[in-house]
Amino acid sequence: MATNSAGVEYEAVSEPYVETENSVDNRKDVSDRLLKIHNVTSNRFWQFAALTGLMFALGIIGFILKVASGFDDKDVWGYYVAVFAFLMTTTAAAPMVAIAPRIANAHWRRPISRAAELWTVAGCLNLVLYIPLIWLLPSLENGRRSLWFYGQQASKDQFWTGFESVPAYSPHIWATLAIVSLVVLGLALVWLSCLPDFAVLRDQGTGWRQKWGRRLSLGWIGTTRQWNWQYHRMGIVSAFYFMMLIFVHFFISVEFLMVHVPGWIDSLYPITHAHNALQAGVATMMLTIFCLRQFGGYKDYIGLDQFWGLGKLLLALSLLWFWFWFSSFNLFWYAKKPSELSLLELLISGPYKIMFIAEFLLVFIIPWFSMIWNPVRRSVWGPAVIAVSVLLGTLLDRIRLYVASWDAASRDFVSMLEMEMHEVPEKIVTPAIADIFLIVGFIGGSIFIFMLASRLIPVMNIWEQKEFLLYKAEAQYHRAKVLVLGKPR
């Protein structure tokens, strides 16, 4: 019998919790099983690594051919810039699948957060691709449009405060700083996340993996101070990574796309470009976890909860894609200025019409009409197929926009500040052999780098799997047992 605050006795019904799995033996078992999967490299892995490595070699050949051709003809560089933008849209945005759900304390992201963070290693390839673009992007001295106030001082006698003009290479400086910062923040994020797992490799690994873990663990022993230090540093780096990702896409969409098309003024498009990255990043991770589940040996860890969680995000982002596109389209359609009608003809109704229709179907229609059905969204194969659709549509979108823009940039306008396109290109720029090598090679190269990184770093977050044991228990609820999940912090 028990007594409440009013002094009334009542019979207390005991509903004891079932013994949780949080024990020393279970935590060690989690480490042993995940390390066993990590240490085993199948023949299928090496076969696919050889294939992507060969693709990467073709990409390097295409890279050399493209750089050797010079930087004078802008139209021949359209596919190169499109590949760079596509990789920044996919590999650079994939870590957001780990960052955003971690901030929301979502437990379903635990088995896939490390895989998302590993894509930051592949982001180093984006930095290599960016280097030739420094020479390709014209300075502000040629009179092109830009966000930067250049040459605004009318005469030397005019009062000058220091803000009327900026260096002629301001776009190059700021874009370089932004992309380098994004890569450094990504590597810092994956290193901070891996510290406890490096300690596991140091203590339980063998051979070169043990030496690798000893060097990178920095004496990690798991004290309360170390856990708090890691938690706060990961939060800070994650927040800066998100901000820098938006900042980078702002620069890419403006300096490498919009300013090269006369009359293209759209204040909404930079954030549209960043949103496309979030959508493609979710699709990239959806395809990644499908491969890890089916071929990587993680079927016991990656289940329907992960596909369902990502499926809901992809559905929302696909609907948001239409909102962004339709908002910009309305502005151009109803204004009907000559420059805006020329822009619509260039990007939608002209030579790239079929490509736009295919992109519209792949990025919006197919995900929308597929993901609204629970049997599709709560499956393994359904989200993976839809992810392929989104990635193909995103690639077509980048080719359509960047190839068309750099083709327009090669036209001989009287002044790049003109707000009217006198001549709309009538046909699509045909990709050269080097362009095909670049598209195939650097997409394959990103996958190749990710696969190599997965051999150095456990692709499944070991410490988060063990931490999950602290937050789950089974409780007796009437005649059934239910899973109770606690929220961290």
Steps between C-alpha positions, in 0.01 A plus 500: 500500500607857430374838622447804280539868599144508642572211737282253308636150472496324164645186351807569286525285191858424416588506131870423509730580213655214317874483549667734253783404269733758654767279651875470462466174309242642259705812436805289426290277277392804297863601450607147408224448244547836331879464494462155348292642216744789457807274487356267235539619142314288247599428141190690387633809674832485317328431169283809536797700628697398190210610279467842666879535504505443124227761461708737711798444270282600204399811692865593555564460126202723424623753758843518334348532152268777614771703674735454204235643264529843663254741660410724207187324371241524777240277337722189506528524880126473565503127572803535727327763715183286498690200641654720769158639594347151502762364739461805725126430492534134600819410686533833681135497611481135613647578848186703575321165542718449808498860622129590491355182662775509763393850599140371522613202717357250251611146586429359155801683354754320723579213259545736203662812647858382448435411136365851446804656665737290289381679187695803624818309415380471140443875515877546469455410133273803461787722608722351228228558241465860612864596435470549119183703552710770666660572162178445309291754693558848355598782730281802560715707265315374192184679610295190577216503749583406856392535859811704567518878460791545265608823332226710657727798564439747216827690536803530720368827638178341622477440873598141570414313818663172405173321427427626148715233337648161574793307351440374147541141617264519797276217367804275466626580850173449683393193304837336566486578871146365522573170322825440692319574827223256410752221431694570821181509709387171345827326584490643852145371543581144397814499717311621808231238443760224460707570813334231719507251212868568439553408865313173439729427205798582720390261774339219300640532149801323353778590261484827313148574626629502858781741406250716310272514805786576738611803299156653451334424835719758681496309827122466516391299805139614529502726805202724571706803403595342167138408419381852580785646295409282202128575531545877499768504229285285272210738552709804414664343194166365377337842523787664312494225237132565433553876475802457274310256277233765435772762451684285243186429300422871507836573336479214251150590381583868461860518379505184289145510368271803518743780419593338168148527356391856412176590674498215752407672826342273759559563869332168584722277290809480730289346776331283236843368407571425867164326537578282198815397685301391805266294282787337311689444826208302643477300175874432513473364852192294415693324225805468727318324782327273249841382378630464856198292596492277193873456437688634803382257765299752704154352448457452877564870565344685206128429495172650389520780757795654317333478158174633641672793670691596186191437288300760690781751460528429127125538452500838676804623309351386167185701567716795600691467172181577310426800722842653435485436125142626461570817700786599270310393189204722593722805529645451154175393335279785621762773466557409133798728462698419185801387701287270716319349202839431345608332823191276501566412138859411579436285807148359455331536163801508270769242423491360855124439503519119496768503767286724720194274462709195592643683799151611612377141490804352674540758776138587581227288338647154564601566864168670573271234359713218640593616850144587600429127524611341826574159340754673275644734760524227765695258285861443405487492121244780453700788653819378330339508155355846570843618616647395165223699330579812704874474437453457125262797496747711698779413256279603206414822684865591548584420138202699373578809705878515491555387141238749377641781714860452392385472140329837539812638671705423189283729283647834394280751681585869485508511877455227756291750695232491230166373624391345172607184323521585129554144384359193674698183421299274272654164589655316791877505526616150407727346766852413387683183596672687782159611633369143503815385678454779756136417573555127533843528659442746779168352605675163514798665670283632783363150559853359482628742767199422721569127472867544590404718796264227621801267529685747721204617709211280623202586282268421791527728802606261779478738794152622401377142478629433851356830622161393366496220759475770768184647352283199423313252718195278478212580733198291589190685378192300603543172314758620250862600514585831337832658413569817699754745356660779697628829364872578546612816677 
